[in-house]
Amino acid sequence: MGMNDFYASFGFIDLIVIAVGVYGFYSWYMLMKKQEIKKTLLIGGSLTPEQCIDVEGFAGYMGSKLLILSADLLIFGAISAYNSYVEEIGMLLWIAMAVFLGIIVWYCVCLRKANERYFDPLGKSGKSIKDKALKR
């Protein structure tokens, strides 16, 4: 199996990365223009959009970060697809992958901070699972 065959096997994944980038721009639009939080890229764990205590603040904090992530997904997906389908680009692919992974880690750290700051994990009732278990 040559290197071209190896890279070509990732072609489908490249298309998925590009699709997630497009969805990221859609999520950004919905967040910034309609104040609607899409769960897939903006909420971690078991949180729901209804648990957000400050949608405007969350949109201000995460909007630019989501835009950067979405652009990164599209750019990396395009570079990787070019590498898979057109021509092997060698070191440029590895540099793009390092930047791609770095931005994903940065985004996850920012998302965790935003989820802690702008969401009420106990829900609207204010009761935790631990409190409910103690009452039994």
C-alpha positions in Angstrom: 0.0 0.0 0.0 1.6 3.2 -1.1 1.4 6.6 0.5 -1.2 7.8 -2.0 -3.4 4.8 -1.1 -3.0 5.6 2.6 -3.9 9.3 2.2 -6.8 8.5 -0.2 -8.4 6.3 2.5 -8.9 9.5 4.5 -10.8 11.2 1.7 -14.2 10.4 3.3 -13.0 11.8 6.6 -11.9 15.0 4.8 -15.4 15.5 3.5 -16.9 15.0 7.0 -14.5 17.6 8.4 -15.6 20.1 5.7 -19.2 19.3 6.5 -18.7 20.0 10.2 -17.0 23.3 9.3 -20.1 24.3 7.3 -22.3 23.2 10.2 -20.1 25.3 12.5 -20.8 28.5 10.4 -24.5 27.6 10.6 -24.3 27.3 14.4 -22.4 30.6 14.6 -25.1 32.3 12.5 -27.9 30.9 14.7 -26.0 31.9 17.9 -25.1 35.4 16.8 -28.2 36.4 14.8 -31.0 34.4 16.4 -29.6 33.8 19.9 -30.2 30.1 19.4 -27.7 27.6 20.9 -27.0 24.5 18.8 -26.0 21.6 21.1 -23.6 19.8 18.8 -20.7 22.3 18.8 -21.6 24.6 21.7 -22.6 22.5 24.7 -20.7 19.8 26.4 -21.8 16.9 28.4 -25.4 16.6 29.5 -26.2 20.3 29.4 -29.1 21.6 27.4 -29.7 25.0 25.7 -32.5 25.7 28.2 -29.9 25.6 31.1 -28.1 28.7 29.7 -28.4 31.5 32.2 -27.0 34.3 29.8 -27.4 33.5 26.1 -26.1 37.0 25.1 -23.0 36.6 27.3 -22.4 33.1 26.0 -22.8 34.3 22.4 -20.3 37.1 23.0 -17.8 34.8 24.6 -18.1 31.8 22.2 -19.1 33.5 18.9 -15.6 34.4 17.7 -14.2 31.1 18.9 -16.8 29.1 17.0 -16.0 31.2 13.9 -12.3 30.4 14.2 -13.0 26.7 14.7 -15.3 26.6 11.7 -12.8 28.3 9.5 -10.1 25.9 10.8 -12.3 22.9 10.0 -12.9 24.1 6.4 -9.3 25.0 5.7 -7.9 21.8 7.2 -10.6 19.7 5.4 -9.7 21.4 2.1 -6.0 20.9 2.6 -6.4 17.3 3.5 -8.9 16.6 0.7 -6.4 18.2 -1.8 -3.7 15.9 -0.4 -6.0 12.9 -0.7 -7.5 13.5 -4.1 -5.1 15.7 -6.1 -1.5 15.8 -5.0 0.6 14.7 -2.0 1.7 17.9 -0.2 3.9 16.3 2.5 5.0 18.5 5.3 2.3 21.1 4.7 -0.3 18.5 5.6 1.5 17.8 8.9 1.8 21.5 9.7 -1.9 22.0 8.9 -2.8 19.0 11.1 -0.8 20.4 14.0 -2.5 23.8 13.8 -5.9 22.0 13.4 -5.4 19.9 16.5 -4.1 22.9 18.5 -7.2 25.0 17.6 -9.5 22.1 18.6 -7.7 21.8 22.0 -8.0 25.6 22.5 -11.7 25.5 21.5 -12.4 22.7 24.0 -10.8 24.6 26.8 -12.8 27.7 26.0 -16.0 25.7 25.7 -15.5 24.2 29.1 -15.0 27.6 30.6 -18.1 29.0 28.9 -20.2 26.0 30.0 -19.1 26.6 33.6 -19.7 30.3 33.4 -23.0 30.5 31.4 -24.9 27.3 32.2 -26.7 26.1 35.3 -25.9 22.4 35.5 -28.6 21.8 38.1 -31.3 23.0 35.8 -34.1 25.4 36.6 -35.2 23.6 39.7 -31.8 24.2 41.5 -31.8 20.6 42.8 -28.8 18.4 42.3 -28.9 14.6 41.9 -27.1 14.3 45.2 -29.8 16.4 47.0 -32.5 14.2 45.5 -30.7 11.0 46.6 -30.4 12.3 50.2 -34.1 12.8 50.5 -34.9 9.1 49.7 
